[in-house]
Amino acid sequence: MTAHLPITPAWTCGGCGADWPCQTRRRELRAEYDLAPVSLALYLAAQLVDAAQDLAHVPAGQLHHRFLAWTR
């Protein structure tokens, strides 16, 4: 189990304190969803929806980049 889980409502990483998903968690997620990229995108889209409620002050484009853009 990873220590790099999101701490809400700030959506920081519980393992390193960076914005979640941090670089370590991104590597872990890529490995975990290696053969299922659509599932990874769906999981992160659900996380983005939750984060958008807590981070209403963050522009939507920044949240998209943070949660989804790196998966391509």
Buried (B, 14 or more C-beta within 10 A) or exposed (E): EEEBEBEEEEBBBBBBEEBBBBEBBBEBBEEBBEEEEEEBBEBBEEBBEBBBEEBEEBEEEEBEEBBBEEBE
